[in-house]
Amino acid sequence: MYDFRQIRKPDIAFNIPVNSFSQKPVSPMNCYSKRAQSLIFLAAFSLALTACGGKQDAEAEAAGKQGDKQGKEQGKEQDKEAEAVPVEVVSASKQTINASYAGTANLDAPNEAQVVAKSSGVMVQQLAEEGDFVSQGQVMARIDPARAQLEVQRSRATVNKLSNNFQRAQQLLAQKLISTEAHDQIRFDLESARASLNLAQLELSYTNIVAPISGMVAQRMVKQGNLVTLNMPVYRIVNTQYLEAVMNVPEREMALIKQGMTVRMQVDAIPGQVFTGRVDRISPVMDAGSGTFRVTSAFDGQQVLRAGMFGRFEVLYDSRENVLTVPRTALLEDETDPAVYVVRGNKAVRTALKLGYSNGEFAEVVSGLKAGDRIITARKVAVRDGAGVTVIAIDGKTVAQPKKTEKKADDKA
């Protein structure tokens, strides 16, 4: 800035006409002040332009960085969308498929008996235990026979006495020393005594508790030394050689299930083993309340099955050979028509199917697929129609995957 104090006043006086300018005289001090103000205005204007230009450059730079960031995020999203879903597939193949009705029931032993005591007394001997196999007529336990033995001896003595009296009566009747009425009375008494002897001997035999049927001892109700009363349950015997299962089948299956059809059964107690039986009886009437009818199946116990086991049954009423099938786990679980995802060119393609027979594991494909098509079974929930997929296993065998190349990280701004 100028130091106006150092400016000297001019020594020469200017003679300016009065009417040429304003009547007020202009001093040199005012001229220099206007020039300084102009310089200050120009400097401020330059600074304002510079500040505006810097702000615009900063905004442009920030906008560029934001655009780069959004571009990177969009690229990541596109890469994520393009990432293939790892899936497991199986090949559609031809095999035999059975049409069947599936149901559940408990095994029952029709040949079952409860052994009861036919005499009273203390059990002095126990000859069978739970789990033992007994034959029909085998002695399982004994009750104290002392009282019954005494009754037999008394009855036998009475019979001997009356037998001698009857012999003498016959001799006297031959000599006509007694009447026929007296002779007949002695004969009737002898027959009654013999019947009493037989009854006493029968009571004595009841002290031996025997098995009424052949089978396994399922339950023992008393112990040795316990007092046993008449008709008291002592044992329960079950014949496991022949078992039955009664299923309540819906009426729509009545025309399909026939007597003699094959029945397959699986029990939880013996996993991995399938037992084969047959339809033994079909009820001729329908239960109006439940709309079902009773189907009784027969099975051979094979020394493995037991009464009371819970079984899953499958009645086979038709069979088709060499038909195209797919696992039921591959079917899409939605409310539309049956469909599966087929892998074609590393893409998942939704394919509608027309199904035929189905069982617990496979379903028959009438149309929509051909043999060898690769069907997605695992992770099908994460797949969409047309999405990229990577097959990691085929028919249960793992597929080797190529190594992925590492991408270089972008330089930081």
C-alpha positions in Angstrom: 0.0 0.0 0.0 1.0 3.5 -0.5 2.0 5.7 2.3 0.2 8.9 1.4 1.9 10.8 4.2 5.2 10.8 2.3 3.7 12.5 -0.8 4.5 16.1 -1.0 2.3 18.8 -2.2 3.3 20.1 -5.6 5.0 23.4 -5.8 3.3 24.5 -9.0 -0.3 25.6 -8.9 -2.5 24.6 -11.8 -4.8 27.2 -13.1 -7.9 25.3 -14.1 -11.0 27.1 -15.1 -13.7 27.0 -12.6 -16.4 25.9 -15.0 -14.4 23.0 -16.5 -15.1 20.5 -13.7 -17.0 20.6 -10.5 -16.7 23.6 -8.5 -15.0 21.6 -5.7 -11.3 21.3 -6.3 -9.8 17.9 -6.8 -6.8 17.1 -4.7 -4.0 14.6 -5.6 -4.8 12.7 -2.4 -8.2 11.7 -3.8 -6.7 10.4 -7.0 -4.3 8.1 -5.3 -7.1 6.8 -3.0 -9.2 5.8 -6.0 -6.3 4.0 -7.6 -5.6 2.0 -4.4 -9.3 1.1 -4.1 -9.2 -0.3 -7.7 -6.1 -2.3 -7.0 -7.8 -3.8 -3.8 -11.0 -4.6 -5.8 -9.0 -6.4 -8.5 -7.0 -8.4 -5.9 -10.2 -9.5 -4.1 -11.8 -10.5 -7.3 -8.8 -12.6 -8.3 -8.9 -14.3 -4.9 -12.6 -15.0 -5.3 -12.1 -16.6 -8.7 -9.3 -18.7 -7.4 -11.4 -19.9 -4.5 -14.3 -20.8 -6.8 -12.0 -22.7 -9.1 -10.5 -24.7 -6.2 -13.8 -25.6 -4.9 -15.0 -26.9 -8.3 -11.8 -28.9 -8.7 -12.3 -30.5 -5.2 -16.0 -31.3 -6.0 -15.0 -32.8 -9.3 -12.3 -34.9 -7.7 -14.7 -36.1 -5.0 -17.3 -37.0 -7.6 -14.7 -39.0 -9.5 -13.8 -41.0 -6.4 -17.5 -41.7 -5.6 -18.0 -42.9 -9.2 -15.0 -45.2 -8.9 -16.3 -46.6 -5.6 -19.8 -47.2 -7.1 -18.2 -48.9 -10.1 -16.2 -51.2 -7.9 -19.3 -52.1 -5.9 -21.3 -52.8 -9.0 -18.5 -55.0 -10.3 -18.4 -56.9 -7.1 -22.2 -57.4 -7.2 -21.9 -58.6 -10.8 -19.1 -61.0 -9.8 -21.3 -62.3 -7.0 -24.2 -62.8 -9.3 -22.0 -64.6 -11.8 -20.6 -66.9 -9.0 -21.8 -70.5 -9.6 -23.7 -72.5 -7.0 -22.1 -75.8 -6.0 -24.6 -78.7 -6.4 -24.7 -82.4 -6.4 -26.4 -84.3 -9.2 -27.5 -87.8 -10.1 -28.1 -89.3 -13.5 -31.6 -90.2 -14.6 -31.6 -94.0 -15.1 -33.9 -96.9 -15.9 -34.9 -99.5 -13.4 -37.8 -101.5 -12.1 -40.3 -99.6 -10.0 -43.1 -101.0 -7.9 -46.5 -99.5 -7.3 -47.4 -100.0 -3.7 -49.4 -98.9 -0.7 -47.4 -97.9 2.4 -48.7 -98.1 5.9 -47.6 -98.8 9.5 -48.8 -101.2 12.2 -47.5 -103.2 15.1 -46.7 -106.9 14.9 -49.0 -109.2 16.8 -48.8 -112.9 17.7 -52.1 -114.7 17.1 -50.8 -117.8 18.9 -50.5 -116.4 22.4 -51.6 -118.1 25.6 -51.8 -117.1 29.3 -50.9 -120.0 31.6 -53.0 -120.1 34.8 -52.8 -122.3 37.8 -55.4 -125.0 37.9 -54.7 -125.8 41.6 -53.8 -123.8 44.6 -50.7 -124.1 46.8 -47.2 -122.9 47.2 -44.9 -123.0 44.1 -42.1 -125.3 45.1 -40.2 -125.4 41.8 -39.8 -123.1 38.8 -38.6 -124.6 35.6 -39.0 -121.9 33.0 -37.9 -118.3 32.8 -38.6 -115.3 30.5 -37.1 -115.8 27.1 -37.0 -119.6 27.3 -38.6 -121.6 24.5 -41.0 -124.2 25.8 -42.8 -127.0 23.9 -46.5 -127.9 24.3 -47.0 -130.1 27.4 -43.6 -129.2 28.9 -43.7 -128.7 32.8 -42.9 -125.1 33.6 -43.5 -125.1 37.4 -44.7 -127.3 40.2 -47.0 -126.6 43.1 -46.8 -128.4 46.4 -48.5 -131.8 45.7 -48.8 -133.1 49.3 -52.5 -132.4 49.7 -53.4 -133.8 46.3 -51.4 -137.0 46.9 -53.3 -137.6 50.1 -56.6 -137.2 48.4 -55.5 -139.8 45.8 -54.5 -142.3 48.5 -57.8 -141.9 50.3 -59.8 -142.3 47.1 -57.8 -145.4 46.1 -58.4 -146.9 49.5 -62.2 -146.3 49.1 -62.0 -148.0 45.7 -60.2 -151.0 47.1 -62.8 -151.4 49.9 -65.8 -151.2 47.6 -64.1 -153.5 45.0 -63.9 -156.2 47.7 -67.5 -155.6 48.7 -68.6 -155.9 45.2 -66.9 -159.3 44.7 -68.6 -160.7 47.8 -71.9 -159.3 46.6 -71.5 -161.1 43.3 -71.0 -164.5 45.2 -73.9 -163.9 47.5 -76.1 -162.9 44.6 -75.2 -166.2 42.8 -76.3 -168.1 46.0 -79.4 -165.8 46.1 -78.5 -164.7 49.6 -78.8 -160.9 48.8 -81.3 -159.1 46.6 -80.5 -157.7 43.2 -81.1 -154.2 44.6 -78.4 -154.5 47.2 -76.0 -155.9 44.6 -76.6 -152.9 42.3 -76.1 -150.4 45.2 -72.7 -151.8 45.9 -71.8 -151.6 42.2 -72.9 -148.0 42.0 -70.8 -147.1 45.1 -67.7 -148.7 43.5 -68.1 -146.7 40.3 -68.5 -143.5 42.2 -65.3 -144.2 44.2 -63.4 -144.9 41.0 -64.6 -141.6 39.6 -63.4 -139.8 42.8 -60.1 -141.5 42.4 -59.8 -140.3 38.9 -60.7 -136.8 40.0 -58.1 -136.9 42.8 -55.4 -138.0 40.3 -56.4 -135.2 38.0 -56.1 -132.7 40.8 -52.6 -134.1 41.5 -51.6 -133.6 37.9 -52.7 -130.0 38.1 -49.9 -129.4 40.5 -47.6 -129.5 37.5 -48.0 -126.3 35.5 -47.5 -127.2 31.8 -47.3 -125.1 28.6 -50.5 -125.2 26.6 -48.7 -124.2 23.3 -45.1 -124.0 22.0 -43.4 -120.7 22.0 -41.3 -118.2 24.0 -42.0 -117.3 27.6 -42.9 -113.6 27.3 -43.7 -113.0 31.0 -43.4 -114.7 34.4 -45.9 -113.5 37.0 -44.9 -115.4 40.2 -41.7 -116.6 41.8 -40.8 -119.8 43.6 -42.2 -119.8 47.1 -45.2 -117.7 46.3 -48.7 -118.8 47.1 -50.6 -119.6 44.0 -54.4 -119.5 43.9 -56.8 -121.2 41.6 -56.9 -119.6 38.1 -54.1 -117.2 38.9 -51.9 -116.2 35.9 -48.5 -117.6 36.1 -46.9 -117.3 32.6 -47.5 -115.8 29.2 -46.3 -117.7 26.2 -46.0 -116.2 22.7 -45.4 -118.2 19.5 -43.1 -115.9 17.4 -42.9 -118.4 14.5 -46.0 -116.8 13.0 -46.7 -113.1 13.3 -49.5 -110.9 11.9 -49.9 -107.2 11.2 -53.3 -105.5 10.8 -53.4 -102.3 8.7 -56.3 -100.0 8.2 -56.2 -99.2 4.5 -58.2 -96.4 2.8 -61.2 -97.6 0.7 -59.7 -96.2 -2.5 -57.1 -99.0 -2.3 -59.6 -101.8 -2.0 -59.7 -102.5 -5.7 -55.9 -102.8 -5.9 -55.0 -104.9 -2.9 -55.7 -108.7 -3.3 -55.2 -111.7 -1.1 -51.8 -113.3 -1.5 -49.9 -110.1 -2.6 -46.4 -109.6 -1.5 -45.8 -107.4 1.6 -42.4 -105.9 2.5 -41.7 -104.8 6.0 -39.0 -102.8 7.8 -38.7 -102.5 11.6 -36.9 -99.8 13.5 -35.4 -102.4 15.9 -33.6 -104.2 13.0 -32.4 -101.4 10.6 -31.3 -102.2 7.1 -33.2 -105.5 6.9 -36.3 -106.1 4.8 -38.8 -108.9 5.7 -41.2 -110.4 3.2 -44.7 -111.6 3.9 -48.1 -111.9 2.2 -51.6 -110.5 2.4 -53.4 -113.2 4.5 -56.9 -111.8 5.0 -58.9 -108.8 3.7 -62.0 -107.7 5.7 -65.2 -107.9 3.6 -66.7 -104.8 5.3 -65.7 -101.2 5.5 -65.5 -99.1 8.6 -68.0 -96.3 8.0 -66.4 -94.0 10.6 -62.9 -94.0 9.2 -63.5 -95.1 5.6 -60.9 -97.9 5.9 -60.9 -101.7 5.8 -58.7 -104.1 7.6 -55.8 -105.9 5.8 -54.0 -108.6 7.7 -50.5 -109.6 6.6 -48.7 -112.7 7.8 -44.9 -113.0 8.4 -42.5 -115.7 9.4 -40.9 -114.8 12.7 -37.5 -116.2 11.6 -36.4 -116.2 15.3 -35.7 -112.4 14.9 -39.0 -110.6 14.8 -40.9 -110.2 18.0 -44.6 -109.4 18.8 -45.1 -105.7 19.5 -42.5 -104.4 17.1 -43.4 -101.3 15.1 -43.2 -101.9 11.4 -43.4 -100.0 8.1 -45.2 -102.0 5.5 -45.4 -101.8 1.7 -48.0 -103.8 -0.2 -46.8 -104.3 -3.8 -49.8 -104.4 -6.2 -48.0 -103.7 -9.5 -44.5 -103.5 -11.0 -43.0 -101.8 -14.1 -39.6 -102.8 -15.5 -37.0 -100.8 -17.3 -38.6 -97.4 -16.8 -36.9 -94.0 -16.4 -36.8 -92.9 -12.7 -35.5 -90.0 -10.6 -35.0 -89.8 -6.9 -37.9 -88.2 -5.1 -35.5 -85.9 -3.3 -34.8 -84.2 -6.6 -38.4 -83.1 -7.1 -39.0 -79.4 -6.4 -41.1 -78.8 -3.3 -43.6 -76.2 -4.5 -47.3 -76.2 -5.4 -46.8 -76.2 -9.2 -46.6 -79.2 -11.4 -43.8 -81.8 -10.7 -40.4 -80.4 -11.9 -36.7 -80.8 -11.4 -33.5 -78.8 -12.1 -31.5 -80.3 -15.0 -27.8 -79.2 -15.5 -27.2 -78.1 -19.1 -24.1 -76.2 -20.0 -23.3 -75.3 -16.4 -26.7 -73.8 -16.1 -29.7 -75.0 -14.0 -32.8 -75.4 -16.2 -36.1 -76.0 -14.6 -37.8 -78.9 -16.4 -41.5 -79.9 -15.9 -42.2 -83.7 -15.6 -45.1 -86.1 -15.9 -44.8 -88.7 -13.2 -46.1 -92.3 -13.0 -45.6 -94.7 -10.2 -43.7 -93.7 -7.2 -42.4 -95.5 -4.1 -40.5 -94.3 -1.0 -37.3 -93.5 -2.9 -37.9 -93.1 -6.6 -40.5 -91.8 -9.0 -41.3 -92.9 -12.5 -40.8 -90.3 -15.2 -43.3 -90.6 -18.1 -42.1 -87.6 -20.0 -39.8 -84.6 -19.6 -36.4 -86.3 -19.2 -34.2 -88.7 -21.0 -31.7 -91.3 -19.6 -28.4 -89.7 -18.6 -29.8 -86.2 -17.7 -28.1 -84.8 -14.7 -30.6 -83.9 -12.0 -29.8 -81.6 -9.1 -30.5 -83.3 -5.7 -28.5 -81.3 -3.2 -28.7 -77.5 -2.7 -31.6 -77.2 -5.1 -33.1 -74.6 -2.8 -30.3 -72.2 -3.6 -30.7 -72.6 -7.3 -32.9 -70.6 -9.7 -33.9 -71.2 -13.3 -31.0 -70.2 -15.5 -28.5 -69.7 -12.7 -24.9 -70.9 -13.0 -24.0 -74.1 -11.1 -20.8 -76.0 -10.4 -21.2 -79.8 -10.1 -19.2 -81.1 -7.1 -20.5 -84.7 -7.1 -22.1 -87.0 -9.6 -24.0 -90.1 -8.5 -22.4 -89.8 -5.1 -18.8 -89.5 -6.4 -16.9 -86.3 -5.8 -15.8 -84.3 -8.9 -12.3 -82.7 -8.8 -12.6 -78.9 -9.2 -10.0 -76.7 -11.0 -8.0 -74.3 -9.0 -9.1 -70.7 -9.0 -6.6 -68.0 -10.2 -6.1 -65.2 -7.7 -7.0 -61.8 -8.8 -4.6 -58.9 -8.1 -5.9 -56.3 -5.8 -6.7 -52.9 -7.2 -4.3 -50.0 -6.4 -5.6 -47.7 -3.7 -6.2 -44.2 -4.7 
